[in-house]
């Protein structure tokens, strides 16, 4: 879908920044018509994504994987929006963060914790 940033903000209200990366940022948001359901919107700078063919292929590959996967332990992908400056990926908001962040802070897991995560 190609819409303007203003249109994205008509559909979603952005609450706060929850992450920053080299290609953009992730913000906590909710649909304006349903404030109880929260989403993570990853806004990637188009100039960074379009900088190389590899970046475009990687993004397309990531989107194809996200579209095809339906698993309770993988964030759901809902939709994508393009505007003049960003590619906005609307995804499920995972309140407890991701495994990578948990590994960075905890460094080690007990055998029972690892078993629970892998299961």
Contact map, one row per residue, 1 for C-alpha under 8 A:
11100000000000000000000000000000000000000000000000000000000000000000000000000001110000000000000000000000000000000000000
11110000000000000000000000000000000000000000000000000000000000000000000000000000111000000000000000000000000000000000000
11111011000000000000000000000000000000000000000000000000000000000000000000000000111000000000000000000000000000000000000
01111111000000000000000000000000000000000000000000000000000000000000000000000000011100000000000000000000000000000000000
00111111100000000000000000000000000000000000000000000000000000000000000000000000001100000000000000000000000000000000000
00011111110000000000000000000000000000000000000000000000000000000000000000000000000000000000000000000000000000000000000
00111111111000000000000000000000000000000000000000000000000000000000000000000000000000000000000000000000000000000000000
00111111111100000000000000000000000000000000000000000000000000000000000000000000100000000000000000000000000000000000000
00001111111111000000000000000000000000000000000000000000000000000000000000000000000000000000000000000000000000000000000
00000111111110000000000000000001000000000000000000000000000000000000000000000000000000000000000000000000000000000000000
00000011111110000000000000000011100000000000000000000000000000000000000000000000000000000000000000000000000000000000000
00000001111111000000000000001111000000000000000000000000000000000000000000000000000000000000000000000000000000000000000
00000000111111100000000000001111000000000000000000000000000000000000000000000000000000000000000000000000000000000000000
00000000100111110000000000111100000000000000000000000000000000000000000000000000000000000000000000000000000000000000000
00000000000011111000000000111100000000000000000000000000000000000000000000000000000000000000000000000000000000000000000
00000000000001111100000000111000000000000000000000000000000000000000000000000000000000000000000000000000000000000000000
00000000000000111111000011110000000000000000000000000000000000000000000000000000000000000000000000000000000000000000000
00000000000000011111000011110000000000000000000000000000000000000000000000000000000000000000000000000000000000000000000
00000000000000001111100011100000000000000000000000000000000000000000000000000000000000000000000000000000000000000000000
00000000000000001111110111000000000000000000000000000000000000000000000000000000000000000000000000000000000000000000000
00000000000000000011111110000000000000000000000000000000000000000000000000000000000000000000000000000000000000000000000
00000000000000000001111100000000000000000000000000000000000000000000000000000000000000000000000000000000000000000000000
00000000000000000000111110000000000000000001100110000000000000000000000000000000000000000000000000000000000000000000000
00000000000000000001111111000000000000000111100000000000000000000000000000000000000000000000000000000000000000000000000
00000000000000001111101111100000000000000111000000000000000000000000000000000000000000000000000000000000000000000000000
00000000000000001111000111110000000000011110000000000000000000000000000000000000000000000000000000000000000000000000000
00000000000001111110000011111000000000011110000000000000000000000000000000000000000000000000000000000000000000000000000
00000000000001111100000001111100000001111000000000000000000000000000000000000000000000000000100000000000000000000000000
00000000000111110000000000111110000001111000000000000000000000000000000000000000000000000000000000000000000000000000000
00000000000111100000000000011111011111100000000000000000000000000000000000000000000000000000000000000000000000000000000
00000000001110000000000000001111111011000000000000000000000000000000000000000000000000000000000000000000000000000000000
00000000011110000000000000000111111000000000000000000000000000000000000000000000000000000000000000000000000000000000000
00000000001000000000000000000011111000000000000000000000000000000000000000000000000000000000000000000000000000000000000
00000000000000000000000000000111111110000000000000000000000000000000000000000000000000000000000000000000000000000000000
00000000000000000000000000000111111111000000000000000000000000000000000000000000000000000000000000000000000000000000000
00000000000000000000000000000100011111000000000000000000000000000000000000000000000000000000000000000000000000000000000
00000000000000000000000000000110011111100000000000000000000000000000000000000000000000000000000000000000000000000000000
00000000000000000000000000011110001111110000000000000000000000000000000000000000000000000001100000000000000000000000000
00000000000000000000000000011100000011111000000000000000000000000000000000000000000000000111100000000000000000000000000
00000000000000000000000001111000000001111100000000000000000000000000000000000000000000000111110000000000000000000000000
00000000000000000000000001111000000000111110000000000000000000000000000000000000000000011110000000000000000000000000000
00000000000000000000000111100000000000011111000000000000000000000000000000000000000000111110000000000000000000000000000
00000000000000000000000111100000000000001111100000000000000000000000000000000000000001111000000000000000000000000000000
00000000000000000000001110000000000000000111110110000000000000000000000000000000000001110000000000000000000000000000000
00000000000000000000001100000000000000000011111110000000000000000000000000000000000011100000000000000000000000000000000
00000000000000000000000000000000000000000001111111000000000000000000000000000000000111100000000000000000000000000000000
00000000000000000000000000000000000000000000111111100000000000000000000000000000000010000000000000000000000000000000000
00000000000000000000001000000000000000000001111111100010000000000000000000000000000000000000000000000000000000000000000
00000000000000000000001000000000000000000001111111110011001000000000000000000000000000000000000000000000000000000000000
00000000000000000000000000000000000000000000011111111011000000000000000000000000000000000000000000000000000000000000000
00000000000000000000000000000000000000000000001111111010000000000000000000000000000000000000000000000000000000000000000
00000000000000000000000000000000000000000000000011111111000000000000000000000000000000000000000000000000000000000000000
00000000000000000000000000000000000000000000000001111111100000000000000000000000000000000000000000000000000000000000000
00000000000000000000000000000000000000000000000000011111110000000000000000000000000000000000000000000000000000000000000
00000000000000000000000000000000000000000000000111111111111000000000000000000000000000000000000000000000000000000000000
00000000000000000000000000000000000000000000000011011111111100000000000000000000000000000000000000000000000000000000000
00000000000000000000000000000000000000000000000000001111111110000000000000000000000000000000000000000000000000000000000
00000000000000000000000000000000000000000000000000000111111111000000000000000000000000000000000000000000000000000000000
00000000000000000000000000000000000000000000000010000011111111100000000000000000000000000000000000000000000000000000000
00000000000000000000000000000000000000000000000000000001111111110000000000000000000000000000000000000000000000000000000
00000000000000000000000000000000000000000000000000000000111111111000000000000000000000000000000000000000000000000000000
00000000000000000000000000000000000000000000000000000000011111111100000000000000000000000000000000000000000000000000000
00000000000000000000000000000000000000000000000000000000001111111110000000000000000000000000000000000000000000000000000
00000000000000000000000000000000000000000000000000000000000111111111000000000000000000000000000000000000000000000000000
00000000000000000000000000000000000000000000000000000000000011111111100000000000000000000000000000000000000000000000000
00000000000000000000000000000000000000000000000000000000000001111111100000011000000000000000000000000000000000000000000
00000000000000000000000000000000000000000000000000000000000000111111100000001000000000000000000000000000000000000000000
00000000000000000000000000000000000000000000000000000000000000011111110000000000000000000000000000000000000000000000000
00000000000000000000000000000000000000000000000000000000000000001111111001010000000000000000000000000000000000000000000
00000000000000000000000000000000000000000000000000000000000000000001111101010000000000000000000000000000000000000000000
00000000000000000000000000000000000000000000000000000000000000000000111111110000000000000000000000000000000000000000000
00000000000000000000000000000000000000000000000000000000000000000000011111100000000000000000000000000000000000000000000
00000000000000000000000000000000000000000000000000000000000000000000001111100000000000000000000000000000000000000000000
00000000000000000000000000000000000000000000000000000000000000000000111111110000000000000000000000000000000000000000000
00000000000000000000000000000000000000000000000000000000000000000000001111111000000000000011110000000000000000000000000
00000000000000000000000000000000000000000000000000000000000000000100111001111100000000000011000000000000000000000000000
00000000000000000000000000000000000000000000000000000000000000000110000000111110000000001111000000000000000000000000000
00000000000000000000000000000000000000000000000000000000000000000000000000011111000000001111000000000000000000000000000
00000000000000000000000000000000000000000000000000000000000000000000000000001111100000001110000000000000000000000000000
10000000000000000000000000000000000000000000000000000000000000000000000000000111110000111100000000000000000000000000000
11100001000000000000000000000000000000000000000000000000000000000000000000000011111000111000000000000000000000000000000
11110000000000000000000000000000000000000000000000000000000000000000000000000001111111110000000000000000000000000000000
01111000000000000000000000000000000000000000000000000000000000000000000000000000111111100000000000000000000000000000000
00011000000000000000000000000000000000000000010000000000000000000000000000000000011111000000000000000000000000000000000
00000000000000000000000000000000000000000000111000000000000000000000000000000000011111100000000000000000000000000000000
00000000000000000000000000000000000000000011110000000000000000000000000000000000011111110000000000000000000000000000000
00000000000000000000000000000000000000000111110000000000000000000000000000000001111011111000000000000000000000000000000
00000000000000000000000000000000000000001111000000000000000000000000000000000001110001111100000000000000000000000000000
00000000000000000000000000000000000000001110000000000000000000000000000000001111100000111110000000000000000000000000000
00000000000000000000000000000000000000111100000000000000000000000000000000001111000000011111000000000000000000000000000
00000000000000000000000000000000000000111100000000000000000000000000000000111110000000001111100000000000000000000000000
00000000000000000000000000000000000001110000000000000000000000000000000000111100000000000111110000000000000000000000000
00000000000000000000000000010000000001110000000000000000000000000000000000100000000000000011111000000000000000000000000
00000000000000000000000000000000000000010000000000000000000000000000000000100000000000000001111111000000000000000000000
00000000000000000000000000000000000000000000000000000000000000000000000000000000000000000000111110000000000000000000000
00000000000000000000000000000000000000000000000000000000000000000000000000000000000000000000011111000000000000000000000
00000000000000000000000000000000000000000000000000000000000000000000000000000000000000000000011111101100000000000000000
00000000000000000000000000000000000000000000000000000000000000000000000000000000000000000000010111111100000000000000000
00000000000000000000000000000000000000000000000000000000000000000000000000000000000000000000000011111110000000000000000
00000000000000000000000000000000000000000000000000000000000000000000000000000000000000000000000001111111000000000000000
00000000000000000000000000000000000000000000000000000000000000000000000000000000000000000000000011111111100000000000000
00000000000000000000000000000000000000000000000000000000000000000000000000000000000000000000000011111111111000000000000
00000000000000000000000000000000000000000000000000000000000000000000000000000000000000000000000000111111111100000000000
00000000000000000000000000000000000000000000000000000000000000000000000000000000000000000000000000011111111000000000000
00000000000000000000000000000000000000000000000000000000000000000000000000000000000000000000000000001111111000000000000
00000000000000000000000000000000000000000000000000000000000000000000000000000000000000000000000000000111111110000000000
00000000000000000000000000000000000000000000000000000000000000000000000000000000000000000000000000000111111110000000000
00000000000000000000000000000000000000000000000000000000000000000000000000000000000000000000000000000010011111000000000
00000000000000000000000000000000000000000000000000000000000000000000000000000000000000000000000000000000011111111100000
00000000000000000000000000000000000000000000000000000000000000000000000000000000000000000000000000000000000111111100000
00000000000000000000000000000000000000000000000000000000000000000000000000000000000000000000000000000000000011111110000
00000000000000000000000000000000000000000000000000000000000000000000000000000000000000000000000000000000000011111111000
00000000000000000000000000000000000000000000000000000000000000000000000000000000000000000000000000000000000011111111100
00000000000000000000000000000000000000000000000000000000000000000000000000000000000000000000000000000000000011111111110
00000000000000000000000000000000000000000000000000000000000000000000000000000000000000000000000000000000000000111111111
00000000000000000000000000000000000000000000000000000000000000000000000000000000000000000000000000000000000000011111111
00000000000000000000000000000000000000000000000000000000000000000000000000000000000000000000000000000000000000001111111
00000000000000000000000000000000000000000000000000000000000000000000000000000000000000000000000000000000000000000111111
00000000000000000000000000000000000000000000000000000000000000000000000000000000000000000000000000000000000000000011111
